[in-house]
């Protein structure tokens, strides 16, 4: 098969690598630096195992800036371009996805668009009608920093379309995975779009639940760990994804919960709105807890949400930083992923020893061994010292 992949972010590159094991893949991006890095078999961002995969696996993969050429010969065009949440419209900005669909329609009469970007419910049906061809929605369920791993070991494969082309694409994903018995579910495009948004909203709800449990325990002088353990020993609840944090963050959960809330429209609900609102409430609580120490200078130890990641888009830590700034506290940041001396006008300190010396309170969403010597300064709600 000849496959084009639009977008060389986490989703696009992991899909390109997965499919290039057994197919001819051309990846398209508007960023020439990313194109050059991929052609040199170097990673444009950190993702567990990706560098090793480039070095050890034979991949029929090249990257290009020429979209028309890539789409013209493709059997499938996998679309993995950004769909950021736009507060002005209270929904995803799907312009990049629709642009690719229109380019595919112009370049080839037969290429099948497969949307892997997260979109509103009803988007692919509308695109299918507009462009007179089936637009498949195949949601991805990839964790930040582990996109390739989760592509190779998928929890499930869902393809939102009932055509033979959709079935063949599902098998391409199975073929590239290292989990040959993975469950494959065929649904309509709208059902697949809903599955994606409800899945991420449920994860956000679970994060919010244990964060609010932690808030209650902290305000009543209880052991958060003891309460969580007692609750999670119930087998229907389980011990996973229960570590308190500063809020749910990252690229997906904040925007997907808001998009689902918008999709509800006139449908009665209370829970989805509460999940969205709870994140802001949690950040308020965290900022208040830090300010209770009356610090002059607060040090933020990492902006990233997860260990092993170099991405801090929509990190809940940023929401805490905003609240501390509003309170008039000096904020300094230690973040190895930053290459500048300032971030949003705040001082970035690259030397960890200097950072620890200059901060009165050190705020850490996730604890790490390099803070052990200043444990008395550290403010964190991390119970288990793991990401979730």
C-alpha positions as CSV (number, residue, x, y, z in Angstrom):
1,X,0.0,0.0,0.0
2,X,1.0,3.6,-0.6
3,X,0.1,5.8,2.4
4,X,0.6,9.5,2.9
5,X,0.6,10.9,6.5
6,X,-0.3,14.6,6.9
7,X,1.4,16.0,10.0
8,X,4.6,15.0,11.8
9,X,3.5,15.6,15.4
10,X,3.2,12.8,18.0
11,X,0.2,11.2,16.3
12,X,1.4,11.6,12.7
13,X,5.0,10.4,13.2
14,X,4.0,7.4,15.3
15,X,1.5,6.4,12.6
16,X,4.0,6.9,9.8
17,X,6.5,4.7,11.6
18,X,4.0,2.1,12.4
19,X,2.7,1.8,8.8
20,X,6.1,2.2,7.2
21,X,7.1,-1.3,8.5
22,X,5.0,-2.9,5.8
23,X,4.0,-0.1,3.4
24,X,5.4,2.8,1.4
25,X,4.8,5.9,3.5
26,X,5.3,9.5,2.6
27,X,4.9,11.9,5.5
28,X,3.9,15.5,4.8
29,X,4.6,18.6,7.0
30,X,4.8,22.3,6.6
31,X,7.8,22.5,8.9
32,X,11.0,21.9,6.9
33,X,13.1,21.2,10.0
34,X,10.8,18.3,10.9
35,X,10.9,17.0,7.4
36,X,14.7,17.1,7.4
37,X,15.0,15.4,10.8
38,X,12.7,12.5,9.8
39,X,14.6,12.0,6.5
40,X,17.8,11.8,8.6
41,X,16.0,9.3,10.9
42,X,16.1,11.7,13.9
43,X,13.2,12.5,16.2
44,X,11.8,16.1,16.3
45,X,10.6,15.5,19.9
46,X,11.0,13.0,22.7
47,X,9.0,9.8,22.5
48,X,9.9,6.6,24.2
49,X,11.5,4.1,21.8
50,X,11.3,6.2,18.7
51,X,15.0,6.8,18.3
52,X,15.8,3.1,18.8
53,X,13.1,2.2,16.3
54,X,14.6,4.5,13.7
55,X,18.0,3.0,14.3
56,X,17.0,-0.7,14.3
57,X,14.0,-1.1,12.0
58,X,13.8,-1.1,8.3
59,X,11.2,1.5,7.4
60,X,9.9,2.5,4.0
61,X,9.5,6.1,5.0
62,X,10.3,9.5,3.7
63,X,9.1,13.0,4.5
64,X,8.3,15.9,2.2
65,X,6.9,19.4,2.0
66,X,5.1,18.6,-1.3
67,X,1.6,17.6,-0.2
68,X,0.1,17.3,-3.7
69,X,2.7,14.9,-4.9
70,X,2.3,12.7,-1.8
71,X,-1.4,12.5,-2.0
72,X,-1.6,11.9,-5.7
73,X,-0.3,8.3,-5.5
74,X,-1.7,7.4,-2.1
75,X,-4.2,4.7,-1.4
76,X,-4.8,6.3,2.0
77,X,-4.0,9.7,3.5
78,X,-3.8,9.6,7.2
79,X,-4.6,13.1,8.7
80,X,-2.9,14.0,11.9
81,X,-2.9,17.8,11.9
82,X,-3.6,20.0,15.0
83,X,-7.2,20.7,16.1
84,X,-6.7,23.2,18.9
85,X,-9.7,24.3,21.0
86,X,-10.8,27.8,20.1
87,X,-12.5,29.5,23.0
88,X,-14.1,32.1,20.6
89,X,-16.1,29.3,18.9
90,X,-16.3,26.9,21.9
91,X,-15.0,24.1,19.7
92,X,-12.1,22.6,17.8
93,X,-10.4,24.6,15.0
94,X,-10.6,21.9,12.3
95,X,-9.3,24.1,9.4
96,X,-6.1,22.1,9.0
97,X,-8.0,18.8,8.7
98,X,-10.4,20.2,6.2
99,X,-7.6,21.7,4.2
100,X,-5.9,18.3,3.9
101,X,-9.2,16.7,2.9
102,X,-9.7,19.3,0.2
103,X,-6.1,18.8,-1.0
104,X,-6.7,15.0,-1.2
105,X,-9.9,15.6,-3.2
106,X,-8.0,17.7,-5.7
107,X,-5.0,15.5,-5.9
108,X,-6.6,12.0,-6.3
109,X,-10.0,10.6,-7.2
110,X,-9.3,7.4,-5.2
111,X,-7.2,8.3,-2.2
112,X,-9.1,7.6,1.0
113,X,-8.8,10.2,3.8
114,X,-8.5,8.8,7.3
115,X,-8.8,11.4,10.1
116,X,-6.8,10.6,13.2
117,X,-6.9,14.1,14.6
118,X,-9.6,14.6,17.2
119,X,-12.7,16.3,15.7
120,X,-16.2,17.2,16.8
121,X,-19.0,14.6,16.6
122,X,-20.4,14.9,13.1
123,X,-17.4,16.3,11.4
124,X,-16.4,13.4,9.2
125,X,-20.0,12.8,8.1
126,X,-20.2,16.5,7.0
127,X,-16.9,16.1,5.2
128,X,-18.0,13.0,3.4
129,X,-21.1,14.8,2.2
130,X,-19.2,17.9,1.2
131,X,-16.5,16.2,-0.8
132,X,-18.5,13.3,-2.2
133,X,-16.3,10.5,-0.8
134,X,-16.0,8.5,2.4
135,X,-14.0,10.2,5.1
136,X,-13.0,7.6,7.7
137,X,-12.5,8.5,11.3
138,X,-10.0,6.3,13.2
139,X,-9.4,7.7,16.7
140,X,-6.0,7.3,18.3
141,X,-5.5,6.6,22.0
142,X,-1.9,7.6,22.5
143,X,-0.2,8.8,25.7
144,X,2.1,11.8,25.7
145,X,5.7,10.6,25.4
146,X,4.6,7.1,24.6
147,X,2.9,7.5,21.2
148,X,5.0,5.0,19.4
149,X,4.6,2.4,22.2
150,X,0.9,2.8,22.3
151,X,0.7,2.6,18.4
152,X,2.6,-0.7,18.6
153,X,0.6,-2.0,21.5
154,X,-2.9,-0.5,20.9
155,X,-5.6,-0.9,23.6
156,X,-8.1,-1.2,20.7
157,X,-8.5,-0.2,17.1
158,X,-11.6,1.6,16.2
159,X,-12.5,2.6,12.6
160,X,-15.5,4.8,12.0
161,X,-16.8,3.6,8.6
162,X,-18.3,0.4,7.3
163,X,-16.6,0.4,3.8
164,X,-14.2,-2.2,2.6
165,X,-11.5,0.5,2.5
166,X,-12.1,1.1,6.3
167,X,-11.7,-2.6,7.0
168,X,-8.4,-2.7,5.0
169,X,-7.1,0.3,6.9
170,X,-7.9,-1.4,10.3
171,X,-5.9,-4.4,9.1
172,X,-3.0,-2.2,8.2
173,X,-3.0,-1.0,11.8
174,X,-3.2,-4.6,13.1
175,X,-0.4,-5.6,10.8
176,X,2.0,-2.9,12.1
177,X,1.2,-3.5,15.7
178,X,2.9,-6.0,18.1
179,X,-0.5,-7.0,19.5
180,X,-2.0,-9.2,16.8
181,X,-5.1,-10.2,18.9
182,X,-6.1,-6.5,19.5
183,X,-9.8,-5.9,19.4
184,X,-11.0,-4.2,16.3
185,X,-14.3,-2.3,16.4
186,X,-16.2,-1.0,13.4
187,X,-18.6,1.8,14.0
188,X,-20.1,4.8,12.2
189,X,-17.9,7.9,11.9
190,X,-20.0,9.8,14.4
191,X,-19.9,6.9,16.9
192,X,-16.1,6.8,16.6
193,X,-15.9,10.5,17.1
194,X,-18.0,10.2,20.3
195,X,-15.9,7.3,21.5
196,X,-12.8,9.4,21.4
197,X,-14.3,12.4,23.2
198,X,-16.1,10.3,25.9
199,X,-13.0,8.2,26.5
200,X,-10.8,11.3,27.2
201,X,-13.6,12.9,29.2
202,X,-13.8,9.8,31.4
203,X,-10.1,9.9,32.0
204,X,-10.4,13.6,32.9
205,X,-13.2,12.7,35.2
206,X,-11.1,10.1,37.0
207,X,-8.2,12.6,37.4
208,X,-10.7,15.2,38.7
209,X,-12.2,12.7,41.2
210,X,-8.9,11.8,42.8
211,X,-7.8,15.4,42.8
212,X,-11.0,16.4,44.7
213,X,-10.5,13.5,47.0
214,X,-7.0,14.9,47.7
215,X,-8.4,18.4,48.3
216,X,-10.9,17.0,50.8
217,X,-8.2,15.0,52.6
218,X,-5.8,17.9,52.7
219,X,-8.4,20.3,54.2
220,X,-9.4,17.7,56.9
221,X,-5.8,16.6,57.8
222,X,-6.3,13.1,56.4
223,X,-3.8,10.9,54.7
224,X,-4.6,11.1,51.0
225,X,-2.8,7.8,50.3
226,X,-4.8,6.0,52.9
227,X,-8.1,7.2,51.6
228,X,-7.2,6.4,48.0
229,X,-6.0,2.9,48.8
230,X,-9.2,2.1,50.7
231,X,-11.3,3.4,47.9
232,X,-9.3,1.7,45.1
233,X,-9.3,-1.7,46.8
234,X,-12.8,-1.9,45.4
235,X,-12.2,-4.0,42.3
236,X,-14.7,-2.0,40.2
237,X,-12.6,1.1,40.9
238,X,-9.1,-0.4,40.8
239,X,-5.7,1.0,41.6
240,X,-4.8,2.7,38.3
241,X,-4.9,6.3,37.2
242,X,-5.4,7.6,40.8
243,X,-2.4,9.7,41.6
244,X,-3.3,13.3,42.6
245,X,-1.9,16.1,40.4
246,X,-2.4,19.8,39.8
247,X,-5.2,19.0,37.3
248,X,-5.6,17.2,34.1
249,X,-3.6,18.7,31.3
250,X,-1.6,17.9,28.2
251,X,-2.8,18.4,24.6
252,X,-5.9,16.2,24.7
253,X,-7.9,16.1,27.9
254,X,-8.6,19.8,28.4
255,X,-9.7,20.5,24.8
256,X,-11.6,17.2,24.4
257,X,-13.7,17.7,27.5
258,X,-14.6,21.2,26.4
259,X,-15.4,20.0,22.8
260,X,-17.7,17.3,24.2
261,X,-19.5,19.8,26.4
262,X,-20.1,21.9,23.3
263,X,-21.3,18.8,21.4
264,X,-23.9,18.3,24.1
265,X,-25.7,21.4,23.0
266,X,-29.3,21.1,24.2
267,X,-28.8,17.6,25.6
268,X,-29.4,17.5,29.4
269,X,-26.1,17.1,31.4
270,X,-24.4,18.2,34.6
271,X,-21.5,15.9,34.8
272,X,-19.5,17.0,31.7
273,X,-19.7,20.6,32.8
274,X,-18.6,19.7,36.3
275,X,-15.6,17.9,34.9
276,X,-14.5,21.0,32.9
277,X,-15.1,23.3,35.9
278,X,-13.3,21.0,38.4
279,X,-9.9,21.6,36.7
280,X,-10.0,25.3,37.3
281,X,-11.1,24.7,40.9
282,X,-8.2,22.4,41.5
283,X,-5.7,24.9,40.2
284,X,-7.1,27.5,42.5
285,X,-6.6,25.1,45.4
286,X,-3.0,24.3,44.5
287,X,-2.1,28.0,44.1
288,X,-3.7,28.8,47.5
289,X,-1.7,26.0,49.1
290,X,1.5,27.4,47.7
291,X,0.6,31.0,48.7
292,X,-0.2,29.8,52.3
293,X,3.6,29.5,52.8
294,X,3.9,33.2,52.1
295,X,6.8,32.8,49.6
296,X,8.6,35.7,48.0
297,X,9.9,33.5,45.2
298,X,8.3,30.3,43.9
299,X,10.3,27.9,41.9
300,X,8.4,25.7,39.3
301,X,10.1,22.4,38.9
302,X,9.2,21.3,35.4
303,X,6.3,22.5,33.2
304,X,5.8,19.1,31.6
305,X,3.0,16.9,32.9
306,X,4.7,13.6,32.6
307,X,8.1,12.1,33.2
308,X,10.0,11.5,29.9
309,X,8.1,14.1,28.0
310,X,9.4,17.4,26.6
311,X,5.9,18.7,25.8
312,X,4.0,21.1,28.1
313,X,1.2,22.2,25.9
314,X,-1.9,23.0,28.1
315,X,0.0,21.7,31.2
316,X,-2.0,22.2,34.4
317,X,1.2,23.6,35.8
318,X,0.8,26.6,33.6
319,X,-2.6,27.3,35.2
320,X,-0.9,27.3,38.6
321,X,1.8,29.6,37.4
322,X,-0.8,32.1,36.1
323,X,-2.5,32.2,39.5
324,X,0.8,32.7,41.3
325,X,1.7,35.6,39.0
326,X,-1.7,37.2,39.6
327,X,-1.0,37.0,43.3
328,X,2.2,39.1,42.8
329,X,4.7,36.3,43.6
330,X,8.0,36.1,41.8
331,X,8.2,32.9,39.8
332,X,11.2,31.2,38.4
333,X,11.2,28.1,36.2
334,X,13.4,25.0,36.0
335,X,12.6,23.3,32.7
336,X,15.3,21.5,30.7
337,X,13.0,21.4,27.7
338,X,13.2,25.2,27.4
339,X,16.1,26.7,25.4
340,X,15.6,30.3,26.3
341,X,16.4,32.4,29.4
342,X,12.7,33.5,29.8
343,X,9.3,31.9,29.4
344,X,6.3,34.2,29.1
345,X,8.4,36.9,30.8
346,X,9.5,34.7,33.7
347,X,13.0,33.8,34.5
348,X,14.2,30.4,33.4
349,X,17.0,29.0,35.6
350,X,19.0,26.2,33.9
351,X,21.2,25.4,36.8
352,X,19.3,23.2,39.2
353,X,21.4,24.1,42.3
354,X,20.8,27.8,41.7
355,X,17.1,27.2,41.1
356,X,16.8,25.3,44.4
357,X,18.8,28.0,46.3
358,X,16.7,30.9,45.0
359,X,13.2,29.5,45.5
360,X,11.5,29.8,48.8
361,X,9.0,27.2,47.8
362,X,9.5,24.6,45.0
363,X,6.3,23.5,43.2
364,X,6.4,20.1,41.6
365,X,3.5,18.4,40.0
366,X,5.6,15.2,40.1
367,X,8.3,14.5,42.6
368,X,11.8,13.4,41.5
369,X,15.0,12.3,43.2
370,X,16.8,15.5,42.4
371,X,14.5,17.4,44.9
372,X,15.3,15.1,47.9
373,X,17.9,17.4,49.3
374,X,15.3,20.3,49.5
375,X,12.3,18.2,50.5
376,X,11.3,20.8,53.1
377,X,10.9,23.4,50.4
378,X,8.8,21.3,48.1
379,X,5.0,21.7,47.6
380,X,3.5,18.7,45.7
381,X,0.3,16.6,45.9
382,X,2.1,13.6,44.3
383,X,1.3,10.5,46.3
384,X,2.7,7.6,44.2
385,X,5.6,9.3,42.3
386,X,4.2,8.2,39.0
387,X,2.4,9.9,36.2
388,X,-1.1,8.5,36.8
